[in-house]
Amino acid sequence: MYHKVAMRIEPFGVGSVLHVTNRGVRGANIVCDDDDRARFERSLYYLNDTYADPYWHRVVADIPAYSRPGDWPEREPVVRILAWTLLSNHFHLLLQEIREGGISKFMQRFGGSLSTCFNAKYQVQGSLFQGSYRARLVSQDEHRQYLIFYVLIKNVLEMYPGGLSTAYADFDRAWEWAVQYPHSSLINCVSGNPSPIVDDPENLIGDFIGANRAYKKEAREMLGYYLQSKGEEFEDLMLESW
């Protein structure tokens, strides 16, 4: 059986890779401080599981990060998280379907939990996000290569002081800044340190970054191309405009 992603028409099945994104309602922040960012990252880990504890964030609050309560069953992820980047008002994920309906189940649980926690903390109501998450099937190696750059490089460098143009002009310094950005899996790709969130047994990301010492040069070239073209060629794949 195949499934369809919210707001998209392409069928996909087990083994498929999707680019998934969502943005805060009316462009508002979805994280406001480091506690929010930590909750986002823990959500990627703890909600990616067939076992669902509705009070998980309270249960794990007093145990080491990414450890598991002893009375929970063995962890069984519902998706593979291949790459991720969190910005102030939106996020990007590269997900692989590993069981039928896994991505849909995970994203519904993920978005709902983030909204509930945000509303409780800031005493607001309504959805945290502007609507259903958006997703696009990554059907070609060219698409995957570009999206790895887009999710892990372009979006991180948008946070660099002065933005993308400054990052391109002073790329050596910007690259060193980017690979230390803590709210993205880029830091793990480049350092080679394992991430509790990311599971990439087929090395779909590492083939382009971790195992490729020339990637820094390639990333600069792709950033230059992106700035020149404004990403128009891949706008539909990116799920957002310039």
C-alpha positions as CSV (number, residue, x, y, z in Angstrom):
1,M,0.0,0.0,0.0
2,Y,1.1,3.6,-0.7
3,H,0.4,6.7,1.2
4,K,0.0,10.4,0.3
5,V,1.5,13.2,2.2
6,A,-0.5,16.2,3.5
7,M,-0.7,18.9,0.7
8,R,1.2,16.7,-1.8
9,I,0.0,14.3,-4.4
10,E,3.0,11.9,-4.9
11,P,2.6,8.4,-3.6
12,F,5.4,6.9,-1.6
13,G,6.1,3.7,0.3
14,V,8.6,2.0,2.6
15,G,12.2,3.1,1.7
16,S,11.1,6.5,0.3
17,V,12.9,9.7,1.5
18,L,10.8,12.9,2.0
19,H,11.7,16.5,2.7
20,V,9.3,17.7,5.4
21,T,8.9,21.3,6.7
22,N,6.5,23.4,8.7
23,R,6.4,27.0,9.8
24,G,5.0,28.9,12.7
25,V,1.5,30.4,12.3
26,R,1.8,33.8,10.6
27,G,5.6,33.3,10.6
28,A,5.8,33.5,14.4
29,N,8.6,31.7,16.3
30,I,8.1,28.0,17.1
31,V,11.0,28.2,19.7
32,C,11.7,31.2,21.9
33,D,14.6,30.1,24.1
34,D,17.1,27.2,24.6
35,D,14.5,25.2,26.6
36,D,12.2,25.3,23.6
37,R,15.0,24.2,21.3
38,A,16.0,21.4,23.7
39,R,12.3,20.2,23.8
40,F,12.2,20.3,20.0
41,E,15.3,18.1,19.7
42,R,14.1,15.7,22.5
43,S,10.7,15.5,20.7
44,L,12.5,14.2,17.5
45,Y,13.9,11.4,19.6
46,Y,11.2,10.4,22.1
47,L,8.2,10.7,19.7
48,N,9.9,8.6,17.0
49,D,8.7,5.4,18.7
50,T,5.9,3.0,18.5
51,Y,5.4,3.5,22.2
52,A,3.7,6.7,23.1
53,D,3.6,8.1,26.6
54,P,1.3,11.2,26.6
55,Y,3.3,12.7,29.5
56,W,6.7,11.8,28.0
57,H,8.2,15.3,28.5
58,R,7.5,15.1,32.2
59,V,8.7,11.5,32.6
60,V,12.1,12.2,31.0
61,A,12.6,15.7,32.5
62,D,14.8,14.4,35.4
63,I,16.8,11.7,33.5
64,P,19.9,12.2,31.3
65,A,19.2,13.5,27.8
66,Y,18.1,10.8,25.4
67,S,18.1,8.1,28.0
68,R,15.0,5.9,28.4
69,P,12.9,5.3,31.5
70,G,13.3,1.7,32.7
71,D,9.6,0.9,32.6
72,W,9.2,1.8,28.9
73,P,9.4,-1.0,26.3
74,E,12.4,-1.2,23.9
75,R,12.5,1.7,21.5
76,E,11.1,1.0,18.0
77,P,11.4,4.0,15.7
78,V,8.6,4.6,13.3
79,V,10.7,6.7,10.8
80,R,14.4,7.3,10.1
81,I,15.5,10.8,10.7
82,L,18.3,11.4,8.2
83,A,18.9,15.1,8.7
84,W,17.3,18.0,10.5
85,T,17.7,21.8,11.0
86,L,15.7,24.0,13.4
87,L,15.4,27.7,12.9
88,S,13.4,30.2,14.9
89,N,10.1,30.0,13.1
90,H,10.4,26.8,11.1
91,F,12.1,23.5,10.7
92,H,13.3,21.1,8.0
93,L,13.6,17.3,8.2
94,L,14.7,14.6,5.8
95,L,12.8,11.5,6.7
96,Q,12.8,7.9,5.4
97,E,9.6,5.7,5.6
98,I,10.5,2.5,7.4
99,R,7.0,1.2,8.1
100,E,3.8,2.0,6.3
101,G,2.2,5.2,7.6
102,G,5.2,5.9,9.8
103,I,6.0,9.4,8.6
104,S,2.3,10.5,8.9
105,K,2.0,9.1,12.3
106,F,5.3,10.6,13.5
107,M,4.5,14.1,12.1
108,Q,1.0,14.2,13.6
109,R,2.4,13.2,17.0
110,F,5.3,15.6,16.7
111,G,3.3,18.7,15.6
112,G,0.6,18.0,18.2
113,S,3.1,17.6,21.1
114,L,5.1,20.8,20.2
115,S,1.8,22.8,20.0
116,T,0.6,21.4,23.4
117,C,3.9,22.2,25.2
118,F,4.3,25.6,23.6
119,N,0.7,26.6,24.5
120,A,1.1,25.4,28.1
121,K,4.4,27.3,28.6
122,Y,3.3,30.6,27.1
123,Q,-0.4,30.4,28.0
124,V,-1.7,30.7,24.5
125,Q,-4.2,28.7,22.4
126,G,-4.4,27.2,18.9
127,S,-2.0,25.5,16.6
128,L,1.7,26.4,16.8
129,F,2.0,25.9,13.1
130,Q,0.4,27.6,10.1
131,G,-1.2,24.4,8.9
132,S,-0.4,20.8,8.0
133,Y,3.2,20.0,7.5
134,R,4.4,20.0,3.9
135,A,6.3,17.2,2.3
136,R,8.0,16.3,-1.0
137,L,9.3,13.0,-2.2
138,V,13.0,12.9,-2.9
139,S,13.0,10.9,-6.1
140,Q,16.4,11.5,-7.6
141,D,20.0,11.6,-6.4
142,E,20.2,15.2,-7.7
143,H,17.3,16.1,-5.5
144,R,18.8,14.5,-2.5
145,Q,22.1,16.2,-3.1
146,Y,20.5,19.6,-3.4
147,L,18.2,19.0,-0.4
148,I,21.2,18.0,1.8
149,F,22.7,21.3,0.9
150,Y,19.4,23.2,1.4
151,V,18.5,21.6,4.8
152,L,21.9,21.5,6.4
153,I,23.9,24.3,4.8
154,K,21.6,27.0,3.3
155,N,19.2,27.0,6.3
156,V,22.0,27.0,8.9
157,L,23.9,29.8,7.1
158,E,20.7,31.9,7.0
159,M,21.4,32.3,10.8
160,Y,24.9,33.5,10.2
161,P,25.4,37.2,11.1
162,G,24.8,39.2,7.9
163,G,22.9,36.3,6.2
164,L,23.7,34.3,3.1
165,S,25.5,36.9,1.1
166,T,27.9,37.6,3.9
167,A,28.4,33.9,4.5
168,Y,29.3,33.4,0.8
169,A,31.8,36.3,0.8
170,D,33.5,35.0,4.0
171,F,32.9,31.4,3.5
172,D,35.8,29.9,5.5
173,R,34.7,31.7,8.6
174,A,31.0,31.0,7.9
175,W,31.6,27.3,7.4
176,E,33.4,27.0,10.8
177,W,30.4,28.8,12.3
178,A,27.9,26.5,10.6
179,V,29.5,23.3,11.6
180,Q,29.3,24.4,15.2
181,Y,25.6,25.4,15.0
182,P,24.0,23.2,17.7
183,H,20.4,23.0,16.3
184,S,21.1,20.9,13.2
185,S,22.5,17.5,12.4
186,L,25.2,19.2,10.3
187,I,27.5,19.2,13.3
188,N,27.3,15.4,13.6
189,C,27.8,14.9,9.9
190,V,31.0,16.9,9.8
191,S,32.4,15.7,13.2
192,G,31.5,12.1,12.7
193,N,30.1,12.0,16.2
194,P,26.9,9.9,16.4
195,S,23.6,11.5,17.0
196,P,20.8,9.9,19.1
197,I,18.3,11.5,16.8
198,V,19.7,10.6,13.4
199,D,19.7,7.1,11.9
200,D,21.3,6.7,8.5
201,P,22.5,3.1,8.1
202,E,22.6,3.5,4.3
203,N,24.9,6.5,4.7
204,L,22.6,8.6,2.5
205,I,23.8,11.8,4.0
206,G,27.3,10.8,4.9
207,D,28.1,9.9,1.3
208,F,27.7,13.7,0.5
209,I,29.2,15.2,3.6
210,G,30.8,13.0,6.2
211,A,32.8,10.9,3.8
212,N,33.5,13.7,1.4
213,R,36.3,16.0,2.5
214,A,35.7,18.2,-0.6
215,Y,32.2,19.0,0.5
216,K,33.1,22.4,1.9
217,K,34.2,23.5,-1.5
218,E,31.1,22.0,-3.1
219,A,28.9,23.7,-0.5
220,R,30.3,27.1,-1.3
221,E,29.8,26.5,-5.0
222,M,26.2,25.5,-4.4
223,L,25.6,28.5,-2.2
224,G,26.9,30.7,-5.0
225,Y,24.5,29.0,-7.4
226,Y,21.6,29.4,-5.0
227,L,22.3,33.1,-4.5
228,Q,22.5,33.6,-8.3
229,S,19.4,31.6,-9.2
230,K,17.4,32.3,-6.0
231,G,16.7,28.6,-5.9
232,E,14.0,28.9,-8.6
233,E,15.0,25.6,-10.3
234,F,14.3,23.7,-7.0
235,E,11.6,25.9,-5.5
236,D,9.0,23.1,-5.5
237,L,11.4,20.7,-4.0
238,M,12.3,23.2,-1.2
239,L,8.6,23.7,-0.4
240,E,9.1,27.4,0.0
241,S,10.1,30.3,-2.1
242,W,13.1,32.6,-1.9
